Amino acid sequence: MMELTGRDRSFIVPLLLAVATATLVSRTIEPRSIYDARLTDEQVLARIRSRDPEARIPQPR
């Protein structure tokens, strides 16, 4: 990001704060990532189960 903006290292902290704020706002609006948002609920649950087989996730109806 520093190369794209042409700023020096003093710009890192404000940039990190902006990214953190944007992430919090976007996750508040939609908890799923942009990659998971394209999937159906069943596909998302299957991905979660494949990562952590012992996770307690309700079955889809």
N, CA, C and O atoms as CSV, one atom per row, in Angstrom:
chain,resi,resn,atom,element,x,y,z
A,1,MET,N,N,0.824,-1.186,0.000
A,1,MET,CA,C,0.000,0.000,0.000
A,1,MET,C,C,0.868,1.249,0.000
A,1,MET,O,O,0.499,2.281,-0.562
A,2,MET,N,N,2.014,1.140,0.633
A,2,MET,CA,C,2.903,2.301,0.692
A,2,MET,C,C,3.378,2.688,-0.715
A,2,MET,O,O,3.507,3.871,-1.029
A,3,GLU,N,N,3.632,1.698,-1.543
A,3,GLU,CA,C,4.082,1.981,-2.901
A,3,GLU,C,C,2.969,2.609,-3.728
A,3,GLU,O,O,3.229,3.461,-4.577
A,4,LEU,N,N,1.732,2.193,-3.486
A,4,LEU,CA,C,0.613,2.741,-4.247
A,4,LEU,C,C,0.324,4.191,-3.886
A,4,LEU,O,O,-0.053,4.980,-4.754
A,5,THR,N,N,0.493,4.552,-2.625
A,5,THR,CA,C,0.185,5.916,-2.198
A,5,THR,C,C,1.362,6.857,-2.360
A,5,THR,O,O,1.176,8.073,-2.408
A,6,GLY,N,N,2.566,6.322,-2.446
A,6,GLY,CA,C,3.740,7.174,-2.573
A,6,GLY,C,C,4.128,7.855,-1.272
A,6,GLY,O,O,4.872,8.836,-1.281
A,7,ARG,N,N,3.635,7.348,-0.166
A,7,ARG,CA,C,3.937,7.932,1.144
A,7,ARG,C,C,5.143,7.263,1.772
A,7,ARG,O,O,5.573,6.191,1.346
A,8,ASP,N,N,5.686,7.923,2.805
A,8,ASP,CA,C,6.822,7.329,3.514
A,8,ASP,C,C,6.319,6.505,4.704
A,8,ASP,O,O,5.115,6.299,4.857
A,9,ARG,N,N,7.242,6.038,5.539
A,9,ARG,CA,C,6.879,5.159,6.654
A,9,ARG,C,C,6.039,5.825,7.727
A,9,ARG,O,O,5.383,5.128,8.501
A,10,SER,N,N,6.034,7.129,7.801
A,10,SER,CA,C,5.236,7.810,8.819
A,10,SER,C,C,3.735,7.645,8.565
A,10,SER,O,O,2.920,7.954,9.435
A,11,PHE,N,N,3.378,7.170,7.401
A,11,PHE,CA,C,1.970,6.998,7.027
A,11,PHE,C,C,1.428,5.625,7.427
A,11,PHE,O,O,0.243,5.358,7.226
A,12,ILE,N,N,2.261,4.750,7.985
A,12,ILE,CA,C,1.851,3.379,8.282
A,12,ILE,C,C,0.758,3.327,9.351
A,12,ILE,O,O,-0.238,2.627,9.166
A,13,VAL,N,N,0.916,4.039,10.451
A,13,VAL,CA,C,-0.059,3.966,11.550
A,13,VAL,C,C,-1.434,4.469,11.107
A,13,VAL,O,O,-2.421,3.774,11.349
A,14,PRO,N,N,-1.555,5.644,10.470
A,14,PRO,CA,C,-2.887,6.050,10.013
A,14,PRO,C,C,-3.492,5.077,8.999
A,14,PRO,O,O,-4.704,4.860,8.989
A,15,LEU,N,N,-2.658,4.501,8.158
A,15,LEU,CA,C,-3.141,3.539,7.175
A,15,LEU,C,C,-3.660,2.278,7.860
A,15,LEU,O,O,-4.706,1.754,7.477
A,16,LEU,N,N,-2.946,1.789,8.861
A,16,LEU,CA,C,-3.403,0.615,9.608
A,16,LEU,C,C,-4.708,0.893,10.348
A,16,LEU,O,O,-5.583,0.029,10.404
A,17,LEU,N,N,-4.842,2.079,10.910
A,17,LEU,CA,C,-6.087,2.451,11.587
A,17,LEU,C,C,-7.253,2.514,10.600
A,17,LEU,O,O,-8.360,2.083,10.921
A,18,ALA,N,N,-7.014,3.040,9.426
A,18,ALA,CA,C,-8.068,3.106,8.409
A,18,ALA,C,C,-8.490,1.704,7.970
A,18,ALA,O,O,-9.681,1.440,7.807
A,19,VAL,N,N,-7.541,0.820,7.781
A,19,VAL,CA,C,-7.853,-0.551,7.361
A,19,VAL,C,C,-8.597,-1.290,8.474
A,19,VAL,O,O,-9.561,-2.008,8.205
A,20,ALA,N,N,-8.157,-1.120,9.712
A,20,ALA,CA,C,-8.832,-1.782,10.844
A,20,ALA,C,C,-10.263,-1.274,10.990
A,20,ALA,O,O,-11.180,-2.063,11.218
A,21,THR,N,N,-10.457,0.014,10.863
A,21,THR,CA,C,-11.799,0.592,10.965
A,21,THR,C,C,-12.691,0.088,9.838
A,21,THR,O,O,-13.843,-0.276,10.073
A,22,ALA,N,N,-12.170,0.064,8.627
A,22,ALA,CA,C,-12.950,-0.427,7.491
A,22,ALA,C,C,-13.322,-1.892,7.666
A,22,ALA,O,O,-14.432,-2.297,7.320
A,23,THR,N,N,-12.400,-2.690,8.202
A,23,THR,CA,C,-12.680,-4.100,8.427
A,23,THR,C,C,-13.767,-4.275,9.484
A,23,THR,O,O,-14.676,-5.086,9.307
A,24,LEU,N,N,-13.684,-3.527,10.576
A,24,LEU,CA,C,-14.707,-3.627,11.624
A,24,LEU,C,C,-16.082,-3.220,11.107
A,24,LEU,O,O,-17.079,-3.877,11.406
A,25,VAL,N,N,-16.137,-2.151,10.343
A,25,VAL,CA,C,-17.423,-1.689,9.805
A,25,VAL,C,C,-17.990,-2.717,8.828
A,25,VAL,O,O,-19.177,-3.038,8.884
A,26,SER,N,N,-17.153,-3.229,7.943
A,26,SER,CA,C,-17.658,-4.186,6.956
A,26,SER,C,C,-18.101,-5.485,7.609
A,26,SER,O,O,-19.107,-6.064,7.198
A,27,ARG,N,N,-17.371,-5.957,8.619
A,27,ARG,CA,C,-17.766,-7.193,9.312
A,27,ARG,C,C,-19.012,-6.983,10.170
A,27,ARG,O,O,-19.742,-7.939,10.434
A,28,THR,N,N,-19.265,-5.763,10.606
A,28,THR,CA,C,-20.491,-5.464,11.343
A,28,THR,C,C,-21.694,-5.520,10.404
A,28,THR,O,O,-22.757,-6.024,10.767
A,29,ILE,N,N,-21.512,-5.002,9.204
A,29,ILE,CA,C,-22.594,-5.005,8.220
A,29,ILE,C,C,-22.841,-6.416,7.694
A,29,ILE,O,O,-23.985,-6.866,7.639
A,30,GLU,N,N,-21.779,-7.112,7.309
A,30,GLU,CA,C,-21.883,-8.476,6.767
A,30,GLU,C,C,-20.750,-9.301,7.341
A,30,GLU,O,O,-19.592,-9.083,6.984
A,31,PRO,N,N,-21.058,-10.266,8.243
A,31,PRO,CA,C,-20.002,-11.032,8.895
A,31,PRO,C,C,-19.208,-11.944,7.955
A,31,PRO,O,O,-18.063,-12.291,8.246
A,32,ARG,N,N,-19.813,-12.330,6.832
A,32,ARG,CA,C,-19.096,-13.208,5.908
A,32,ARG,C,C,-18.119,-12.401,5.057
A,32,ARG,O,O,-18.363,-11.237,4.739
A,33,SER,N,N,-17.025,-13.036,4.702
A,33,SER,CA,C,-16.045,-12.377,3.840
A,33,SER,C,C,-16.583,-12.294,2.417
A,33,SER,O,O,-17.608,-12.897,2.099
A,34,ILE,N,N,-15.894,-11.551,1.567
A,34,ILE,CA,C,-16.348,-11.433,0.187
A,34,ILE,C,C,-16.269,-12.774,-0.525
A,34,ILE,O,O,-16.992,-13.000,-1.496
A,35,TYR,N,N,-15.408,-13.658,-0.062
A,35,TYR,CA,C,-15.278,-14.971,-0.675
A,35,TYR,C,C,-16.407,-15.892,-0.225
A,35,TYR,O,O,-16.930,-16.665,-1.027
A,36,ASP,N,N,-16.786,-15.819,1.042
A,36,ASP,CA,C,-17.872,-16.648,1.553
A,36,ASP,C,C,-19.242,-16.124,1.119
A,36,ASP,O,O,-20.195,-16.900,1.045
A,37,ALA,N,N,-19.361,-14.852,0.834
A,37,ALA,CA,C,-20.650,-14.260,0.475
A,37,ALA,C,C,-21.190,-14.829,-0.834
A,37,ALA,O,O,-22.401,-14.814,-1.058
A,38,ARG,N,N,-20.330,-15.318,-1.682
A,38,ARG,CA,C,-20.768,-15.895,-2.957
A,38,ARG,C,C,-21.268,-17.327,-2.806
A,38,ARG,O,O,-21.888,-17.867,-3.723
A,39,LEU,N,N,-21.004,-17.944,-1.661
A,39,LEU,CA,C,-21.394,-19.331,-1.434
A,39,LEU,C,C,-22.761,-19.406,-0.773
A,39,LEU,O,O,-23.212,-18.453,-0.137
A,40,THR,N,N,-23.410,-20.548,-0.933
A,40,THR,CA,C,-24.659,-20.769,-0.210
A,40,THR,C,C,-24.330,-21.078,1.250
A,40,THR,O,O,-23.176,-21.342,1.587
A,41,ASP,N,N,-25.328,-21.044,2.100
A,41,ASP,CA,C,-25.114,-21.335,3.520
A,41,ASP,C,C,-24.585,-22.756,3.720
A,41,ASP,O,O,-23.741,-22.990,4.586
A,42,GLU,N,N,-25.073,-23.691,2.930
A,42,GLU,CA,C,-24.616,-25.072,3.040
A,42,GLU,C,C,-23.137,-25.188,2.673
A,42,GLU,O,O,-22.390,-25.920,3.322
A,43,GLN,N,N,-22.719,-24.476,1.647
A,43,GLN,CA,C,-21.317,-24.510,1.241
A,43,GLN,C,C,-20.412,-23.896,2.307
A,43,GLN,O,O,-19.311,-24.389,2.550
A,44,VAL,N,N,-20.877,-22.822,2.940
A,44,VAL,CA,C,-20.096,-22.192,4.010
A,44,VAL,C,C,-19.954,-23.154,5.182
A,44,VAL,O,O,-18.865,-23.298,5.736
A,45,LEU,N,N,-21.047,-23.813,5.565
A,45,LEU,CA,C,-20.984,-24.776,6.671
A,45,LEU,C,C,-20.057,-25.937,6.336
A,45,LEU,O,O,-19.336,-26.424,7.207
A,46,ALA,N,N,-20.069,-26.381,5.089
A,46,ALA,CA,C,-19.175,-27.468,4.681
A,46,ALA,C,C,-17.715,-27.027,4.789
A,46,ALA,O,O,-16.864,-27.816,5.199
A,47,ARG,N,N,-17.418,-25.791,4.429
A,47,ARG,CA,C,-16.051,-25.281,4.548
A,47,ARG,C,C,-15.625,-25.217,6.009
A,47,ARG,O,O,-14.495,-25.571,6.348
A,48,ILE,N,N,-16.533,-24.766,6.875
A,48,ILE,CA,C,-16.207,-24.672,8.306
A,48,ILE,C,C,-15.967,-26.062,8.875
A,48,ILE,O,O,-15.019,-26.269,9.633
A,49,ARG,N,N,-16.831,-27.024,8.511
A,49,ARG,CA,C,-16.664,-28.393,9.001
A,49,ARG,C,C,-15.366,-29.017,8.508
A,49,ARG,O,O,-14.739,-29.790,9.232
A,50,SER,N,N,-14.956,-28.692,7.286
A,50,SER,CA,C,-13.718,-29.277,6.772
A,50,SER,C,C,-12.497,-28.707,7.484
A,50,SER,O,O,-11.473,-29.381,7.599
A,51,ARG,N,N,-12.600,-27.470,7.961
A,51,ARG,CA,C,-11.484,-26.867,8.704
A,51,ARG,C,C,-11.423,-27.371,10.131
A,51,ARG,O,O,-10.341,-27.625,10.661
A,52,ASP,N,N,-12.601,-27.519,10.764
A,52,ASP,CA,C,-12.663,-27.950,12.161
A,52,ASP,C,C,-13.796,-28.965,12.307
A,52,ASP,O,O,-14.939,-28.582,12.559
A,53,PRO,N,N,-13.492,-30.242,12.153
A,53,PRO,CA,C,-14.544,-31.267,12.188
A,53,PRO,C,C,-15.294,-31.337,13.518
A,53,PRO,O,O,-16.426,-31.819,13.558
A,54,GLU,N,N,-14.686,-30.868,14.598
A,54,GLU,CA,C,-15.329,-30.951,15.903
A,54,GLU,C,C,-16.107,-29.686,16.259
A,54,GLU,O,O,-16.612,-29.571,17.376
A,55,ALA,N,N,-16.211,-28.752,15.348
A,55,ALA,CA,C,-16.950,-27.520,15.616
A,55,ALA,C,C,-18.434,-27.835,15.749
A,55,ALA,O,O,-18.982,-28.659,15.016
A,56,ARG,N,N,-19.065,-27.166,16.693
A,56,ARG,CA,C,-20.497,-27.375,16.914
A,56,ARG,C,C,-21.259,-26.363,16.058
A,56,ARG,O,O,-21.427,-25.203,16.433
A,57,ILE,N,N,-21.708,-26.833,14.914
A,57,ILE,CA,C,-22.408,-25.987,13.963
A,57,ILE,C,C,-23.777,-26.613,13.727
A,57,ILE,O,O,-23.871,-27.812,13.468
A,58,PRO,N,N,-24.842,-25.812,13.815
A,58,PRO,CA,C,-26.171,-26.391,13.571
A,58,PRO,C,C,-26.315,-26.854,12.129
A,58,PRO,O,O,-25.759,-26.256,11.208
A,59,GLN,N,N,-27.065,-27.921,11.956
A,59,GLN,CA,C,-27.294,-28.458,10.618
A,59,GLN,C,C,-28.234,-27.525,9.860
A,59,GLN,O,O,-29.157,-26.977,10.463
A,60,PRO,N,N,-28.029,-27.326,8.547
A,60,PRO,CA,C,-28.954,-26.493,7.766
A,60,PRO,C,C,-30.311,-27.175,7.648
A,60,PRO,O,O,-30.395,-28.403,7.641
A,61,ARG,N,N,-31.358,-26.387,7.558
A,61,ARG,CA,C,-32.724,-26.919,7.501
A,61,ARG,C,C,-33.147,-27.199,6.093
A,61,ARG,O,O,-34.269,-27.651,5.864
